[in-house]
Amino acid sequence: MNPLVQHTVAQVNSVALHSPGEALDGDTLRQRACTELLRQEAIDVGLLAADDAPSTDGATSEAASAAIEALLKRELVVPDPSDEACRRYFEAHASTYRSGDRARVRHVLFAVTPGVDVRRLRERAEAALLEARCHRGGEDERFPALATQLSNCPSGAQGGDLGWLGREDCAPEFGREIFAGPEVGVLARLVHSRFGLHVVEVCAREAGHAPAFEAVRGAVALALGQQTFVSALRQYLQLLAGQACMEGVDLDRAETPLVQ
């Protein structure tokens, strides 16, 4: 969890990013700074009227949003990935494109709720993970009892049993962890999701269908294109930050043009 930024008003080229006295977490402050850098650049290159008003609540005008989109389309070079690059990516991430994979899963959920002490919650989750891994299988199994005693999920009443799950049955971040590899048993790591921290046991797996590269080339190209766009955007923002006067916010900066 990011600490709150409590110092003087953060600014980009003398434009305030928040109201006086307002405390923002670091990620929110950096996001606002990036948006303001792009809004100001859109004005400088004539894509946005000079009288477009900045805000201190993180919102942008409809005109500014459209101008920023036009700016990025003009400035960022995002070439189509080659067939060779797509094949390499597909081979390295083949499991991502499988369909029909299923796993029989049990879990113990430590829910993150408003006001919860996250550090203490993590300590409890890690202790439960260690106990589950040290006492698994046969008469020594502890997982169902841990789920019944500790889980914040209704499945705790069934020993944490979630039944057979496919990727589409899970929150994306949970599914990525469950289907990232062939592991069976209590996973050696806590699984993070939007719901909290999970101790997870994969009881069994059923393999699905592995598609041919040609069947998913379009999806692979989109994934690679998105990665290239994010990299180009990061470099562009570094260049803009290097040319700007930044106060109260830390962004990666570049003093010279970057190769896209």
Kinemage of the C-alpha trace (Angstrom):
@kinemage 1
@onewidth
@group {chain A} dominant
@subgroup {mainchain}
@vectorlist {calphas} color= white
{ca met a 1} P 0.000 0.000 0.000
{ca asn a 2} L 1.516 3.318 -1.018
{ca pro a 3} L 2.153 5.948 1.670
{ca leu a 4} L 0.151 9.140 1.316
{ca val a 5} L 1.922 12.149 -0.105
{ca gln a 6} L 1.446 14.923 2.443
{ca his a 7} L 3.861 17.694 1.333
{ca thr a 8} L 3.172 20.927 -0.569
{ca val a 9} L 1.011 20.972 -3.661
{ca ala a 10} L 2.587 18.909 -6.440
{ca gln a 11} L 2.899 20.700 -9.773
{ca val a 12} L 3.830 20.151 -13.405
{ca asn a 13} L 5.103 23.373 -14.984
{ca ser a 14} L 3.327 25.340 -12.215
{ca val a 15} L -0.018 23.557 -12.801
{ca ala a 16} L -1.319 22.061 -9.540
{ca leu a 17} L -2.169 18.354 -9.502
{ca his a 18} L -4.382 18.494 -6.404
{ca ser a 19} L -5.987 20.874 -3.965
{ca pro a 20} L -3.948 22.404 -1.103
{ca gly a 21} L -3.878 20.086 1.882
{ca glu a 22} L -5.125 17.080 -0.113
{ca ala a 23} L -3.167 13.872 0.474
{ca leu a 24} L -2.691 11.503 -2.476
{ca asp a 25} L -1.022 8.127 -2.686
{ca gly a 26} L 2.052 7.957 -4.888
{ca asp a 27} L 0.456 6.020 -7.746
{ca thr a 28} L -2.447 8.469 -8.041
{ca leu a 29} L -0.086 11.442 -7.980
{ca arg a 30} L 2.133 9.971 -10.700
{ca gln a 31} L -0.897 9.149 -12.839
{ca arg a 32} L -2.133 12.728 -12.587
{ca ala a 33} L 1.341 14.029 -13.433
{ca cys a 34} L 1.505 11.840 -16.566
{ca thr a 35} L -1.930 13.005 -17.713
{ca glu a 36} L -0.996 16.641 -17.134
{ca leu a 37} L 2.256 16.244 -19.078
{ca leu a 38} L 0.292 14.875 -22.038
{ca arg a 39} L -2.393 17.584 -21.761
{ca gln a 40} L 0.223 20.327 -21.805
{ca glu a 41} L 2.054 18.741 -24.739
{ca ala a 42} L -1.218 18.537 -26.672
{ca ile a 43} L -1.609 22.301 -26.154
{ca asp a 44} L 2.011 22.973 -27.185
{ca val a 45} L 1.642 21.119 -30.493
{ca gly a 46} L -1.711 22.710 -31.328
{ca leu a 47} L -3.998 19.746 -30.737
{ca leu a 48} L -5.782 21.375 -27.795
{ca ala a 49} L -6.929 24.944 -27.202
{ca ala a 50} L -4.670 26.944 -24.912
{ca asp a 51} L -7.627 27.902 -22.712
{ca asp a 52} L -8.401 24.277 -21.809
{ca ala a 53} L -8.679 24.413 -18.031
{ca pro a 54} L -6.636 22.007 -15.877
{ca ser a 55} L -8.290 20.385 -12.879
{ca thr a 56} L -7.148 19.433 -9.404
{ca asp a 57} L -9.347 16.335 -9.116
{ca gly a 58} L -7.680 14.139 -11.757
{ca ala a 59} L -10.415 14.673 -14.365
{ca thr a 60} L -9.762 16.006 -17.864
{ca ser a 61} L -12.106 17.719 -20.272
{ca glu a 62} L -13.585 15.755 -23.159
{ca ala a 63} L -11.526 17.879 -25.545
{ca ala a 64} L -8.332 17.161 -23.601
{ca ser a 65} L -8.976 13.421 -23.616
{ca ala a 66} L -9.494 13.450 -27.389
{ca ala a 67} L -6.388 15.605 -27.901
{ca ile a 68} L -4.235 13.290 -25.789
{ca glu a 69} L -5.457 10.312 -27.796
{ca ala a 70} L -4.580 12.135 -31.028
{ca leu a 71} L -1.182 13.087 -29.622
{ca leu a 72} L -0.299 9.521 -28.735
{ca lys a 73} L -1.482 8.237 -32.080
{ca arg a 74} L 0.788 10.760 -33.793
{ca glu a 75} L 3.851 10.488 -31.580
{ca leu a 76} L 4.110 6.835 -30.601
{ca val a 77} L 5.597 4.458 -33.116
{ca val a 78} L 4.031 1.030 -32.581
{ca pro a 79} L 4.971 -1.250 -35.499
{ca asp a 80} L 3.026 -4.408 -36.193
{ca pro a 81} L 4.860 -7.391 -34.678
{ca ser a 82} L 6.522 -9.738 -37.124
{ca asp a 83} L 5.339 -13.289 -37.621
{ca glu a 84} L 8.607 -14.510 -36.072
{ca ala a 85} L 8.077 -12.361 -32.961
{ca cys a 86} L 4.508 -13.613 -32.631
{ca arg a 87} L 5.627 -17.228 -32.863
{ca arg a 88} L 8.297 -16.716 -30.204
{ca tyr a 89} L 5.768 -15.086 -27.894
{ca phe a 90} L 3.250 -17.857 -28.498
{ca glu a 91} L 5.798 -20.546 -27.691
{ca ala a 92} L 6.846 -18.759 -24.489
{ca his a 93} L 3.220 -18.245 -23.350
{ca ala a 94} L 1.523 -21.304 -24.835
{ca ser a 95} L -0.398 -22.060 -21.638
{ca thr a 96} L -2.105 -18.668 -21.855
{ca tyr a 97} L -3.840 -19.701 -25.058
{ca arg a 98} L -4.993 -23.121 -23.959
{ca ser a 99} L -8.722 -23.549 -23.630
{ca gly a 100} L -10.589 -25.977 -21.433
{ca asp a 101} L -7.951 -26.334 -18.718
{ca arg a 102} L -9.580 -27.156 -15.370
{ca ala a 103} L -8.320 -27.373 -11.812
{ca arg a 104} L -9.929 -28.687 -8.630
{ca val a 105} L -9.156 -25.980 -6.080
{ca arg a 106} L -9.408 -25.363 -2.370
{ca his a 107} L -8.497 -22.071 -0.733
{ca val a 108} L -8.364 -20.104 2.488
{ca leu a 109} L -9.243 -16.436 1.920
{ca phe a 110} L -7.871 -13.645 4.081
{ca ala a 111} L -10.049 -10.790 2.876
{ca val a 112} L -8.734 -7.225 2.613
{ca thr a 113} L -11.507 -5.042 3.993
{ca pro a 114} L -11.604 -1.323 4.876
{ca gly a 115} L -9.534 -0.609 7.971
{ca val a 116} L -7.818 -3.997 8.056
{ca asp a 117} L -4.175 -4.116 9.165
{ca val a 118} L -2.666 -5.476 5.945
{ca arg a 119} L 0.691 -6.293 7.520
{ca arg a 120} L -0.969 -8.321 10.265
{ca leu a 121} L -3.269 -9.973 7.723
{ca arg a 122} L -0.276 -11.048 5.645
{ca glu a 123} L 1.409 -12.498 8.716
{ca arg a 124} L -1.695 -14.589 9.475
{ca ala a 125} L -1.925 -15.729 5.845
{ca glu a 126} L 1.753 -16.703 5.733
{ca ala a 127} L 1.418 -18.662 8.973
{ca ala a 128} L -1.572 -20.530 7.543
{ca leu a 129} L 0.334 -21.230 4.323
{ca leu a 130} L 3.226 -22.712 6.278
{ca glu a 131} L 0.896 -24.883 8.345
{ca ala a 132} L -0.967 -26.105 5.270
{ca arg a 133} L 2.282 -27.036 3.530
{ca cys a 134} L 3.720 -28.797 6.581
{ca his a 135} L 0.554 -30.837 7.230
{ca arg a 136} L -0.806 -32.105 3.954
{ca gly a 137} L -2.067 -35.475 2.853
{ca gly a 138} L -3.439 -38.418 4.777
{ca glu a 139} L -4.397 -38.172 8.430
{ca asp a 140} L -2.054 -35.210 8.929
{ca glu a 141} L -3.969 -32.968 6.524
{ca arg a 142} L -4.846 -29.560 7.960
{ca phe a 143} L -6.233 -27.667 4.975
{ca pro a 144} L -9.986 -28.232 5.513
{ca ala a 145} L -9.712 -27.290 9.187
{ca leu a 146} L -7.745 -24.129 8.357
{ca ala a 147} L -10.369 -23.117 5.812
{ca thr a 148} L -13.201 -23.728 8.270
{ca gln a 149} L -11.491 -21.741 11.031
{ca leu a 150} L -9.883 -18.893 9.107
{ca ser a 151} L -11.382 -18.371 5.649
{ca asn a 152} L -13.470 -15.287 4.909
{ca cys a 153} L -15.088 -17.114 1.969
{ca pro a 154} L -18.372 -19.071 2.288
{ca ser a 155} L -16.464 -22.066 0.901
{ca gly a 156} L -14.810 -22.336 4.306
{ca ala a 157} L -17.862 -24.294 5.443
{ca gln a 158} L -16.857 -26.958 2.880
{ca gly a 159} L -13.203 -26.962 3.869
{ca gly a 160} L -12.396 -24.298 1.290
{ca asp a 161} L -13.497 -26.446 -1.651
{ca leu a 162} L -14.228 -24.381 -4.788
{ca gly a 163} L -14.761 -27.420 -6.997
{ca trp a 164} L -13.554 -27.630 -10.585
{ca leu a 165} L -12.640 -24.228 -12.055
{ca gly a 166} L -11.708 -23.059 -15.538
{ca arg a 167} L -9.919 -19.802 -16.281
{ca glu a 168} L -13.234 -18.175 -17.096
{ca asp a 169} L -14.575 -19.040 -13.638
{ca cys a 170} L -11.912 -17.038 -11.792
{ca ala a 171} L -10.976 -13.417 -11.313
{ca pro a 172} L -8.227 -12.871 -13.927
{ca glu a 173} L -5.449 -12.353 -11.385
{ca phe a 174} L -6.509 -15.510 -9.498
{ca gly a 175} L -6.742 -17.551 -12.696
{ca arg a 176} L -3.292 -16.453 -13.839
{ca glu a 177} L -1.766 -17.894 -10.675
{ca ile a 178} L -3.759 -21.112 -10.698
{ca phe a 179} L -3.079 -21.894 -14.353
{ca ala a 180} L 0.472 -20.535 -14.549
{ca gly a 181} L 2.036 -23.984 -14.278
{ca pro a 182} L 1.439 -27.698 -13.707
{ca glu a 183} L 1.719 -27.613 -9.899
{ca val a 184} L -0.522 -29.912 -7.855
{ca gly a 185} L -0.703 -29.469 -4.104
{ca val a 186} L -0.537 -26.430 -1.834
{ca leu a 187} L 1.020 -23.586 -3.815
{ca ala a 188} L 4.266 -22.360 -2.287
{ca arg a 189} L 3.162 -18.713 -2.459
{ca leu a 190} L 0.223 -16.637 -1.372
{ca val a 191} L -2.091 -15.776 -4.256
{ca his a 192} L -3.132 -12.123 -4.424
{ca ser a 193} L -6.505 -11.125 -5.830
{ca arg a 194} L -8.934 -8.209 -5.611
{ca phe a 195} L -10.547 -10.074 -2.710
{ca gly a 196} L -7.436 -10.458 -0.585
{ca leu a 197} L -4.770 -13.077 0.080
{ca his a 198} L -5.361 -16.749 -0.643
{ca val a 199} L -3.720 -19.941 0.527
{ca val a 200} L -4.439 -22.226 -2.409
{ca glu a 201} L -4.318 -25.968 -2.951
{ca val a 202} L -4.689 -27.432 -6.431
{ca cys a 203} L -6.053 -30.920 -5.801
{ca ala a 204} L -6.099 -32.090 -9.432
{ca arg a 205} L -5.793 -30.803 -12.983
{ca glu a 206} L -7.332 -31.663 -16.333
{ca ala a 207} L -5.554 -30.484 -19.460
{ca gly a 208} L -7.536 -28.657 -22.097
{ca his a 209} L -6.927 -27.988 -25.772
{ca ala a 210} L -3.748 -26.375 -27.085
{ca pro a 211} L -4.612 -24.379 -30.238
{ca ala a 212} L -2.369 -24.110 -33.271
{ca phe a 213} L -0.461 -20.852 -33.613
{ca glu a 214} L -2.434 -19.854 -36.698
{ca ala a 215} L -5.688 -19.999 -34.725
{ca val a 216} L -4.542 -17.420 -32.169
{ca arg a 217} L -2.075 -15.323 -34.158
{ca gly a 218} L -4.395 -12.301 -34.004
{ca ala a 219} L -4.626 -12.464 -30.214
{ca val a 220} L -0.854 -12.889 -29.946
{ca ala a 221} L -0.281 -9.864 -32.183
{ca leu a 222} L -2.637 -7.771 -30.037
{ca ala a 223} L -0.780 -8.783 -26.858
{ca leu a 224} L 2.607 -7.921 -28.371
{ca gly a 225} L 1.253 -4.654 -29.778
{ca gln a 226} L -0.007 -3.655 -26.340
{ca gln a 227} L 3.391 -4.377 -24.799
{ca thr a 228} L 5.102 -2.255 -27.447
{ca phe a 229} L 2.611 0.585 -26.912
{ca val a 230} L 3.172 0.569 -23.140
{ca ser a 231} L 6.954 0.646 -23.621
{ca ala a 232} L 6.738 3.501 -26.145
{ca leu a 233} L 4.377 5.468 -23.880
{ca arg a 234} L 6.700 5.037 -20.911
{ca gln a 235} L 9.637 6.353 -22.917
{ca tyr a 236} L 7.619 9.280 -24.264
{ca leu a 237} L 6.523 10.263 -20.752
{ca gln a 238} L 10.122 10.057 -19.555
{ca leu a 239} L 11.101 12.495 -22.295
{ca leu a 240} L 8.285 14.909 -21.443
{ca ala a 241} L 9.147 14.714 -17.740
{ca gly a 242} L 12.789 15.472 -18.513
{ca gln a 243} L 11.749 18.690 -20.256
{ca ala a 244} L 9.270 19.789 -17.558
{ca cys a 245} L 9.537 21.504 -14.208
{ca met a 246} L 8.233 18.936 -11.723
{ca glu a 247} L 7.523 19.732 -8.076
{ca gly a 248} L 6.404 17.300 -5.413
{ca val a 249} L 6.157 14.262 -7.666
{ca asp a 250} L 8.762 11.742 -8.794
{ca leu a 251} L 8.707 10.478 -12.370
{ca asp a 252} L 11.379 8.758 -14.416
{ca arg a 253} L 12.994 11.443 -16.535
{ca ala a 254} L 15.073 11.506 -19.719
{ca glu a 255} L 17.021 14.578 -20.766
{ca thr a 256} L 17.500 13.487 -24.385
{ca pro a 257} L 15.178 11.917 -26.986
{ca leu a 258} L 14.710 8.187 -26.600
{ca val a 259} L 14.670 5.530 -29.254
{ca gln a 260} L 11.097 4.303 -29.610
